[in-house]
Amino acid sequence: MRLKFVSIIILFTAHLAAQLAAPAAASQAQLFAALVAVQTQFTTPGACLAALDNSRTLYSDGDKNASYKLLQQMQAHCTEFPQIEHNLGVIAANNQQYDVAIQHFEKSLQQDKRSQDTVDQLQTVRAYLASLAYSEALQMKSKATKPALTMQDSTTHNGQPRKMSRAQSQLHNISTVEYELYDWWQSARDNNKEAWLLHYEEQYPPPGAMAAPVDWQSTQRRINFTAQDAVAIVSYRSNGFLQHRQLLMRLQGNRWKIYQEFPLE
């Protein structure tokens, strides 16, 4: 029996050494990931949480491939942790695989529908794709910034979802957004900066000065919706050139507010 136990120790030591026999350039985080994988095989919730934290560390250190491989290993064994699918979604989006990212975020929400962080990042990806689609339809170069997404770890706590109230759902229509756009444009035409600023989210500084070079009747508007947001394009002719401005908007209370604005070229 003692001889059998010693043999098991020798085999485990050899297996661990093989896992840790990485090139000299390997990061400490990679070595720790291998150690966690060999020692625990994700047999306990604690081991899953430790590996989850390590996957985020790998990602933050720039080793996204190692982070991805570790999360893949965890998928089959740590099924009670929605953070895994969330993090796989972040990596997919970082690789510009946005459809794959959406699938991972949706799987994460199937496991826990209360995860506000995942809801917000899923909406960010969808709004970005809507922006690209509009720009492509107009054959213009989009200036929308790529989604800045964050990984989750063992300390991530879920919040209550931002549900749309019945009153807000009634505002989720083109005519309501159209009126807000008209009031925003007219405020600029009237040089009423105070009223103009009310159309922007407080944390989003409007780009440049107020600009409404033509009457509202001379503009054309295209409005579409994502799950929560509105995407609007205002087109008009100025100095002989056709101009396009794209706005991303979301409901705050009972008002549509602009949280991103940029010209399309």
C-alpha positions as CSV (number, residue, x, y, z in Angstrom):
1,M,0.0,0.0,0.0
2,R,2.8,2.4,0.9
3,L,4.6,1.6,-2.4
4,K,1.3,2.4,-4.3
5,F,0.9,5.7,-2.5
6,V,4.5,6.7,-3.3
7,S,3.9,5.8,-6.9
8,I,0.9,8.0,-7.1
9,I,2.9,10.9,-5.6
10,I,5.7,10.4,-8.2
11,L,3.2,10.3,-11.0
12,F,1.4,13.5,-9.8
13,T,4.8,15.3,-9.3
14,A,5.8,14.3,-12.9
15,H,2.4,15.5,-14.3
16,L,2.7,18.8,-12.4
17,A,6.2,19.3,-13.6
18,A,5.1,18.7,-17.2
19,Q,2.4,21.2,-16.8
20,L,4.8,23.8,-15.4
21,A,7.6,23.1,-17.9
22,A,6.8,26.4,-19.8
23,P,9.3,28.5,-21.7
24,A,11.3,31.0,-19.7
25,A,9.2,33.8,-21.1
26,A,6.0,32.4,-19.6
27,S,4.3,34.7,-17.1
28,Q,3.8,33.9,-13.5
29,A,0.0,34.0,-14.1
30,Q,0.4,31.2,-16.8
31,L,2.2,29.1,-14.3
32,F,-0.4,29.7,-11.6
33,A,-3.1,28.8,-14.1
34,A,-1.4,25.5,-14.8
35,L,-1.0,24.8,-11.1
36,V,-4.7,25.5,-10.4
37,A,-5.8,23.2,-13.3
38,V,-3.6,20.3,-12.1
39,Q,-4.2,20.6,-8.4
40,T,-8.0,21.1,-8.4
41,Q,-9.5,20.1,-11.7
42,F,-12.3,22.5,-10.7
43,T,-13.8,20.0,-8.2
44,T,-15.0,22.6,-5.7
45,P,-16.7,26.0,-6.0
46,G,-13.7,27.6,-4.4
47,A,-11.5,26.2,-7.1
48,C,-13.8,27.6,-9.8
49,L,-13.7,31.0,-8.1
50,A,-9.9,30.9,-7.9
51,A,-9.6,30.0,-11.6
52,L,-12.2,32.7,-12.5
53,D,-10.0,35.4,-10.7
54,N,-6.9,34.0,-12.5
55,S,-8.6,34.2,-15.9
56,R,-9.2,37.9,-15.3
57,T,-5.6,38.4,-14.2
58,L,-4.4,36.7,-17.4
59,Y,-6.6,38.9,-19.5
60,S,-5.5,42.1,-17.6
61,D,-1.9,41.1,-18.1
62,G,-2.4,40.9,-21.8
63,D,-2.4,37.1,-22.1
64,K,-5.8,36.8,-23.6
65,N,-5.2,33.4,-25.2
66,A,-4.3,31.8,-21.9
67,S,-7.3,33.5,-20.3
68,Y,-9.5,32.1,-23.0
69,K,-8.1,28.5,-22.7
70,L,-8.6,28.6,-18.9
71,L,-12.2,29.7,-19.3
72,Q,-12.9,27.0,-21.9
73,Q,-11.7,24.4,-19.4
74,M,-14.0,25.8,-16.7
75,Q,-17.1,25.8,-18.9
76,A,-17.7,22.0,-18.4
77,H,-17.0,22.0,-14.7
78,C,-18.1,25.3,-13.3
79,T,-21.6,25.5,-14.8
80,E,-23.0,27.5,-11.8
81,F,-20.9,30.6,-12.5
82,P,-22.4,32.9,-15.2
83,Q,-19.2,35.0,-15.0
84,I,-17.5,32.4,-17.2
85,E,-19.8,33.0,-20.2
86,H,-19.6,36.7,-19.6
87,N,-15.8,36.7,-19.7
88,L,-15.8,34.6,-22.9
89,G,-18.1,37.3,-24.4
90,V,-15.6,40.0,-23.5
91,I,-12.8,38.1,-25.2
92,A,-14.9,37.4,-28.3
93,A,-15.8,41.1,-28.5
94,N,-12.1,42.0,-28.1
95,N,-11.4,39.8,-31.1
96,Q,-14.2,41.6,-33.0
97,Q,-16.4,38.5,-33.0
98,Y,-19.4,40.4,-31.9
99,D,-22.0,37.8,-32.8
100,V,-20.2,35.2,-30.7
101,A,-19.9,37.8,-27.9
102,I,-23.7,38.3,-27.9
103,Q,-24.2,34.5,-27.7
104,H,-21.9,34.3,-24.7
105,F,-23.6,37.3,-22.9
106,E,-27.0,35.8,-23.6
107,K,-25.9,32.4,-22.1
108,S,-24.7,34.2,-19.1
109,L,-28.0,35.9,-18.6
110,Q,-29.8,32.6,-19.0
111,Q,-27.9,31.5,-15.9
112,D,-28.6,34.7,-14.0
113,K,-31.1,37.2,-15.4
114,R,-30.2,39.7,-12.7
115,S,-26.7,40.5,-13.9
116,Q,-27.0,44.2,-14.7
117,D,-23.3,44.3,-15.7
118,T,-23.9,41.7,-18.4
119,V,-27.1,43.4,-19.6
120,D,-25.2,46.8,-19.9
121,Q,-22.3,45.3,-21.8
122,L,-24.7,43.3,-24.1
123,Q,-26.5,46.6,-24.9
124,T,-23.2,48.3,-25.6
125,V,-22.2,45.7,-28.2
126,R,-25.7,45.8,-29.8
127,A,-25.6,49.6,-30.0
128,Y,-22.2,49.5,-31.6
129,L,-23.3,47.0,-34.2
130,A,-26.4,49.2,-34.9
131,S,-24.0,52.2,-35.4
132,L,-21.9,50.2,-37.9
133,A,-25.0,49.0,-39.8
134,Y,-26.2,52.6,-40.2
135,S,-22.8,53.8,-41.4
136,E,-22.6,50.9,-43.9
137,A,-26.0,51.6,-45.2
138,L,-25.0,55.2,-45.8
139,Q,-21.7,54.2,-47.2
140,M,-20.0,56.3,-44.6
141,K,-17.1,55.7,-42.3
142,S,-18.3,55.2,-38.8
143,K,-16.6,57.0,-35.9
144,A,-18.3,54.9,-33.3
145,T,-15.8,53.7,-30.7
146,K,-15.3,50.0,-30.1
147,P,-17.0,48.7,-27.0
148,A,-14.9,49.0,-23.8
149,L,-15.9,45.9,-22.0
150,T,-14.8,44.5,-18.6
151,M,-14.2,41.0,-17.3
152,Q,-16.0,39.7,-14.1
153,D,-14.4,37.9,-11.2
154,S,-15.4,36.3,-7.9
155,T,-16.2,39.6,-6.4
156,T,-18.8,40.5,-9.1
157,H,-22.2,41.1,-7.5
158,N,-25.4,41.2,-9.5
159,G,-27.7,44.2,-9.4
160,Q,-31.4,44.4,-10.2
161,P,-32.0,44.7,-13.9
162,R,-32.9,48.0,-15.4
163,K,-36.4,47.1,-16.5
164,M,-38.4,49.4,-18.7
165,S,-41.5,50.6,-16.9
166,R,-44.9,50.6,-18.7
167,A,-44.7,54.4,-19.0
168,Q,-41.3,54.2,-20.5
169,S,-42.3,51.4,-23.0
170,Q,-44.9,53.8,-24.4
171,L,-42.1,56.3,-25.1
172,H,-40.2,53.6,-27.1
173,N,-41.4,54.9,-30.5
174,I,-40.2,57.0,-33.4
175,S,-42.6,59.9,-32.8
176,T,-41.3,60.5,-29.3
177,V,-37.6,60.4,-30.4
178,E,-38.5,62.6,-33.3
179,Y,-39.8,65.3,-31.0
180,E,-36.8,65.1,-28.7
181,L,-34.5,65.5,-31.8
182,Y,-36.6,68.5,-33.0
183,D,-36.4,70.2,-29.6
184,W,-32.6,69.5,-29.5
185,W,-32.1,71.0,-32.9
186,Q,-34.4,74.0,-32.3
187,S,-32.5,74.8,-29.1
188,A,-29.3,75.1,-31.1
189,R,-31.1,77.2,-33.7
190,D,-32.3,79.5,-31.0
191,N,-28.9,79.6,-29.4
192,N,-30.4,78.4,-26.1
193,K,-27.5,76.5,-24.6
194,E,-29.2,75.7,-21.4
195,A,-32.1,73.9,-23.1
196,W,-29.7,72.3,-25.6
197,L,-27.6,70.8,-22.8
198,L,-30.7,69.2,-21.3
199,H,-30.8,66.8,-24.2
200,Y,-27.4,65.2,-23.2
201,E,-26.6,62.9,-20.4
202,E,-24.8,64.7,-17.6
203,Q,-21.7,62.6,-17.8
204,Y,-21.4,63.0,-21.6
205,P,-19.9,66.3,-22.7
206,P,-21.5,67.5,-26.0
207,P,-18.9,67.5,-28.9
208,G,-18.1,71.1,-29.9
209,A,-20.4,74.0,-30.1
210,M,-24.1,74.0,-30.9
211,A,-24.7,73.5,-34.6
212,A,-28.0,73.6,-36.5
213,P,-27.2,75.3,-39.8
214,V,-30.5,74.7,-41.5
215,D,-34.2,74.7,-40.5
216,W,-35.5,71.4,-39.0
217,Q,-37.8,71.0,-42.1
218,S,-34.7,70.8,-44.2
219,T,-33.3,67.8,-42.4
220,Q,-33.9,64.1,-42.9
221,R,-34.0,61.7,-39.9
222,R,-33.5,57.9,-39.6
223,I,-34.4,56.3,-36.3
224,N,-34.1,52.7,-35.2
225,F,-34.1,50.9,-31.8
226,T,-32.0,48.4,-30.0
227,A,-33.4,46.6,-27.0
228,Q,-33.1,49.7,-24.8
229,D,-31.6,52.5,-26.9
230,A,-32.4,54.6,-29.9
231,V,-30.0,55.2,-32.9
232,A,-30.7,58.3,-34.9
233,I,-29.1,59.8,-38.0
234,V,-29.8,63.5,-38.9
235,S,-28.9,64.4,-42.5
236,Y,-28.8,67.9,-44.0
237,R,-27.1,70.0,-46.6
238,S,-24.7,72.7,-45.5
239,N,-22.4,74.8,-47.7
240,G,-23.3,72.5,-50.6
241,F,-22.2,69.3,-48.8
242,L,-24.4,66.6,-47.4
243,Q,-23.7,66.2,-43.7
244,H,-24.7,63.3,-41.4
245,R,-24.7,63.3,-37.6
246,Q,-25.3,60.1,-35.6
247,L,-26.7,60.1,-32.1
248,L,-27.1,57.2,-29.6
249,M,-29.9,57.9,-27.1
250,R,-31.4,56.2,-24.1
251,L,-34.3,56.8,-21.8
252,Q,-33.6,58.6,-18.5
253,G,-36.9,58.8,-16.7
254,N,-39.3,59.9,-19.4
255,R,-36.8,61.7,-21.7
256,W,-34.6,60.4,-24.4
257,K,-31.0,61.6,-23.7
258,I,-28.0,61.7,-26.0
259,Y,-25.1,59.7,-24.7
260,Q,-22.9,59.7,-27.8
261,E,-22.8,61.9,-30.9
262,F,-20.4,62.0,-33.8
263,P,-20.4,63.0,-37.5
264,L,-20.4,60.4,-40.2
265,E,-17.9,60.8,-43.1
